[in-house]
Amino acid sequence: MDYSRFHVKEFSHRSLYVHKNQCYLGRCYLWCNRADAFDLSDATVQEWAQLRMILRQVPKKLGVMFQPDMLNYAFLGNVTHHLHGHMIPRYSRPIELQGLTFEDKRWGKNY
């Protein structure tokens, strides 16, 4: 699959993508650009520093765009064995955007 259409922003160590499944409006993920990074513990000092900076910027943008009630973070690696992390906005109420209604049916539970 060509994921380039989901690409949002390029950083020196990571790339930000909108997740193709928007069951949680604004769901996105950060992909480590280094090919040999497989686990969060593999992150370099520079990658950690940039992750911290990104985790300050992106949630603010998501907050302005979608007003989630909270944001969950997940670094799982169950399906894709490469260092990446998910940002999952969570909503206690239905959200309408461009004529579509998004409902967080698992509010208060694990996504």
C-alpha positions in Angstrom: 0.0 0.0 0.0 1.2 3.5 -0.8 1.1 5.4 2.5 2.4 8.7 1.0 -1.2 10.0 0.7 -1.5 9.8 4.5 1.8 11.7 5.1 1.3 14.9 7.1 4.7 16.2 8.1 8.4 15.2 7.9 10.7 15.7 10.9 14.4 14.8 10.8 14.0 11.5 12.8 10.3 10.8 12.3 7.4 11.1 9.9 3.8 12.0 10.9 1.0 10.2 9.2 -2.8 10.3 9.5 -4.0 6.7 10.2 -6.1 5.4 7.4 -8.7 4.1 9.9 -10.3 7.2 11.4 -12.5 5.4 13.8 -11.0 7.9 16.3 -11.1 11.2 14.5 -7.6 12.6 14.2 -5.8 9.3 14.9 -2.3 9.5 13.6 1.1 7.8 14.1 4.8 8.7 14.1 7.1 6.5 12.1 10.8 6.4 13.0 12.7 7.3 9.8 15.7 5.1 10.7 15.3 1.7 9.1 17.0 -0.3 11.9 14.8 1.0 14.7 12.5 -1.7 15.9 11.7 -1.0 19.5 11.2 2.1 21.6 14.3 1.2 23.6 16.3 1.5 20.3 15.6 5.2 20.1 18.7 7.4 20.1 19.1 10.4 22.3 18.3 12.7 19.4 15.2 10.6 18.5 14.0 10.8 22.1 14.5 14.6 22.2 12.6 15.0 19.0 9.8 12.7 20.1 9.3 14.9 23.2 9.1 18.0 21.0 6.6 16.4 18.7 4.5 15.2 21.6 4.2 18.8 22.7 3.3 20.1 19.2 1.0 17.5 17.7 -1.5 17.3 20.6 -1.9 21.0 20.5 -2.8 20.9 16.8 -5.2 18.0 17.3 -6.8 20.0 20.1 -7.4 23.0 17.9 -8.7 20.9 15.0 -10.9 18.3 16.8 -11.2 19.2 20.5 -10.7 15.7 21.9 -11.3 15.1 25.6 -8.1 13.3 26.0 -5.3 11.7 23.9 -4.0 8.2 24.3 -0.5 7.1 23.2 0.5 3.6 22.1 3.8 2.1 21.1 2.8 -1.5 20.3 4.6 -3.1 17.4 2.3 -6.1 17.3 1.6 -6.0 13.5 4.4 -3.8 12.2 7.8 -4.6 13.6 9.3 -1.1 13.3 9.6 1.8 15.8 6.4 3.8 15.6 3.9 5.3 18.0 0.2 6.1 17.7 -1.7 9.1 19.0 -5.3 8.4 19.5 -7.7 11.3 20.3 -10.6 10.2 22.5 -14.1 11.8 22.7 -16.8 11.6 25.3 -19.3 12.9 22.8 -20.0 12.5 19.0 -18.0 14.8 16.8 -19.4 16.1 13.5 -17.0 17.1 10.7 -17.9 17.8 7.1 -21.3 16.1 7.4 -20.0 13.0 9.1 -20.5 12.0 12.7 -17.6 10.3 14.5 -18.5 8.5 17.7 -16.0 7.0 20.2 -18.0 3.9 21.1 -15.2 2.7 23.4 -14.9 6.0 25.4 -13.6 5.1 28.8 -12.1 1.8 27.6 -8.9 0.7 25.8 -9.1 1.5 22.1 
